[in-house]
Amino acid sequence: LWPHRLRGEGHYVAVLKKEGAPPKERCLPLEKGLNQKALKEYQDFCKDNFITPPSGLLVRFGDQLYLAPRETPSLDKLRVLRPGLHFGTIKKNRLEPSHALALVLTPVDVKRVHHLKANSTKIIDYLKGQTIPAEGEKGWHLIAVDGYSIGWGKLSGNVMKNHYPKGLRRL
């Protein structure tokens, strides 16, 4: 900070050092809040959809599943909006992946990818929330445009059901 370049009355810098040994880190317990059924749904989803599953600690809040970094300290007595990456929602004995998860993945991370071209009419239909015709293996597909992932679709028959978030859809 150069005083002749910044407007202001002054700046203060301090370094504080606590004496003694640092406290032992308390980390989140592995699979916090997960019962065996939810853990099985997660494992089944990973086995069916990922080449290499994302790593981290699983944290469940209600029906939402999050993937937190392994180094995450204990969050006891803290109000936390999101303890990590929103992995998905547990619904009726299945796991529905989140849009946030789709955005951190690349086409090489998953087993099924539906590639679209940026100048195609299918991408416009997808961004509007419409189903698109598709062929391939039944199940979750990462939707990618010119190599970049933009969301999820679920193939059933020859129809890719759209899972693009309603709030992001083009009207």
Backbone torsions as a table, in degrees:
resi	resn	phi	psi	omega
1	LEU	NA	116.8	-179.2
2	TRP	-102.0	118.4	-175.1
3	PRO	-58.2	-32.2	-179.1
4	HIS	-78.9	-8.4	179.5
5	ARG	-108.0	-18.9	-178.0
6	LEU	-113.6	141.9	175.2
7	ARG	-90.0	138.7	179.1
8	GLY	156.2	172.6	-176.8
9	GLU	-93.8	-8.4	179.2
10	GLY	145.4	167.7	-179.0
11	HIS	-134.9	154.0	-177.9
12	TYR	-133.0	135.1	178.1
13	VAL	-128.7	136.5	178.5
14	ALA	-141.8	151.4	173.4
15	VAL	-121.2	124.7	178.9
16	LEU	-107.2	139.4	179.6
17	LYS	-130.4	124.1	179.3
18	LYS	-87.8	132.1	179.9
19	GLU	-83.2	154.1	178.8
20	GLY	100.0	177.8	-179.2
21	ALA	-75.3	143.5	177.7
22	PRO	-66.4	148.2	179.7
23	PRO	-67.0	149.8	177.9
24	LYS	-67.2	129.3	-178.1
25	GLU	-67.0	133.8	173.0
26	ARG	-105.7	122.7	-177.5
27	CYS	-105.8	164.2	175.7
28	LEU	-62.2	140.9	174.0
29	PRO	-68.8	147.0	178.2
30	LEU	-63.0	135.4	-179.8
31	GLU	55.2	50.2	179.6
32	LYS	-63.0	123.5	176.0
33	GLY	82.0	2.1	-177.8
34	LEU	-94.4	131.9	170.5
35	ASN	-93.5	175.4	-177.0
36	GLN	-60.9	-37.3	-179.0
37	LYS	-64.6	-47.1	179.7
38	ALA	-66.0	-38.0	178.6
39	LEU	-64.6	-39.4	177.7
40	LYS	-65.1	-40.3	177.8
41	GLU	-61.8	-41.7	177.6
42	TYR	-62.5	-48.8	-178.6
43	GLN	-63.1	-40.6	178.0
44	ASP	-63.7	-42.8	178.9
45	PHE	-61.5	-46.3	-179.6
46	CYS	-62.0	-43.6	-179.3
47	LYS	-63.9	-38.6	-177.7
48	ASP	-77.6	-26.3	-168.5
49	ASN	-119.1	-22.4	-174.2
50	PHE	-108.9	144.5	169.0
51	ILE	-77.8	-49.9	173.1
52	THR	-129.2	112.1	-178.3
53	PRO	-65.8	148.0	175.8
54	PRO	-63.3	147.0	-178.7
55	SER	-101.6	156.1	178.2
56	GLY	150.2	-175.4	178.4
57	LEU	-94.6	135.0	177.5
58	LEU	-85.8	131.2	177.8
59	VAL	-130.5	131.2	179.9
60	ARG	-114.8	128.3	172.4
61	PHE	-121.6	107.6	-176.4
62	GLY	63.9	-124.4	177.9
63	ASP	-99.9	9.8	180.0
64	GLN	-97.7	138.2	179.9
65	LEU	-116.0	130.8	-178.8
66	TYR	-121.2	153.3	175.7
67	LEU	-115.8	110.4	-177.8
68	ALA	-101.3	152.7	175.8
69	PRO	-60.7	147.3	-178.6
70	ARG	-59.2	-27.7	-177.1
71	GLU	-85.9	4.5	-176.2
72	THR	-59.6	125.6	177.4
73	PRO	-72.3	169.2	179.3
74	SER	-60.4	137.0	-179.4
75	LEU	-106.1	15.8	179.4
76	ASP	-56.8	137.3	176.9
77	LYS	66.5	16.1	175.7
78	LEU	-114.3	143.2	172.7
79	ARG	-89.9	117.7	-174.9
80	VAL	-120.9	127.7	178.3
81	LEU	-72.5	-50.8	177.7
82	ARG	-140.6	119.0	-178.5
83	PRO	-80.8	2.6	-179.4
84	GLY	170.9	-155.0	179.3
85	LEU	-72.5	127.9	176.6
86	HIS	-70.6	109.3	-176.5
87	PHE	-81.1	-42.0	-179.4
88	GLY	169.0	-173.1	-178.2
89	THR	-120.5	134.8	177.2
90	ILE	-88.6	117.4	-177.9
91	LYS	-131.7	125.0	170.9
92	LYS	40.9	61.1	176.1
93	ASN	63.7	29.0	175.7
94	ARG	-151.4	162.8	178.3
95	LEU	-110.5	125.2	176.7
96	GLU	-103.9	117.5	-175.3
97	PRO	-67.8	151.3	-178.8
98	SER	-88.2	161.1	176.5
99	HIS	-65.4	-37.0	178.9
100	ALA	-60.0	-39.1	177.8
101	LEU	-62.7	-43.2	179.9
102	ALA	-59.4	-37.3	-175.7
103	LEU	-73.7	-22.0	178.5
104	VAL	-91.8	-12.0	-179.7
105	LEU	-88.0	158.9	172.8
106	THR	-118.2	161.0	-179.5
107	PRO	-56.3	-25.2	179.8
108	VAL	-78.8	-10.6	-178.4
109	ASP	-83.1	-21.3	-172.4
110	VAL	-117.1	162.1	-178.2
111	LYS	-80.9	-33.2	-176.7
112	ARG	-123.9	124.1	179.2
113	VAL	-130.0	137.3	173.9
114	HIS	-109.9	110.8	-176.3
115	HIS	-88.8	133.6	175.4
116	LEU	-124.0	151.8	175.8
117	LYS	-92.9	144.7	-177.6
118	ALA	-62.6	-26.7	-177.9
119	ASN	-100.1	13.9	-178.6
120	SER	-89.6	160.3	176.4
121	THR	-75.5	-23.9	179.5
122	LYS	-63.0	-36.8	-179.3
123	ILE	-67.9	-36.7	176.9
124	ILE	-64.1	-43.8	177.6
125	ASP	-62.1	-42.1	179.3
126	TYR	-62.6	-45.3	-179.1
127	LEU	-68.0	-19.8	175.5
128	LYS	-85.4	-8.5	179.0
129	GLY	93.3	11.0	-178.2
130	GLN	-88.0	158.5	173.5
131	THR	-74.8	155.8	179.4
132	ILE	-130.1	145.9	177.3
133	PRO	-69.7	138.6	-178.9
134	ALA	-157.5	160.3	175.6
135	GLU	-127.8	153.6	177.6
136	GLY	144.6	-163.4	-178.2
137	GLU	-79.1	137.2	179.5
138	LYS	-62.0	140.7	176.5
139	GLY	131.3	-168.8	-179.3
140	TRP	-72.9	136.1	177.0
141	HIS	-127.8	136.9	171.5
142	LEU	-79.9	126.5	178.8
143	ILE	-89.0	124.3	-177.6
144	ALA	-125.8	139.1	177.2
145	VAL	-116.4	116.2	-178.1
146	ASP	49.3	39.4	176.4
147	GLY	92.1	-6.1	-179.8
148	TYR	-106.8	129.3	-178.8
149	SER	-76.1	139.7	-178.6
150	ILE	-128.3	-8.6	179.8
151	GLY	166.2	-167.3	-178.1
152	TRP	-115.5	152.9	169.8
153	GLY	-141.0	153.2	178.6
154	LYS	-121.5	116.4	-177.0
155	LEU	-84.2	127.7	177.2
156	SER	-139.6	115.4	-173.9
157	GLY	69.1	-127.6	176.4
158	ASN	-110.9	26.0	-178.6
159	VAL	-124.4	127.0	174.9
160	MET	-90.4	109.5	178.9
161	LYS	-77.1	135.1	-171.7
162	ASN	-83.6	130.9	175.4
163	HIS	-123.5	27.3	174.7
164	TYR	-72.6	133.4	-175.3
165	PRO	-57.6	137.4	-176.9
166	LYS	-59.3	-36.0	-179.4
167	GLY	-68.7	-16.9	-179.5
168	LEU	-101.7	-7.1	-175.7
169	ARG	-67.7	145.6	175.8
170	ARG	-84.2	133.7	179.9
171	LEU	-96.9	NA	NA
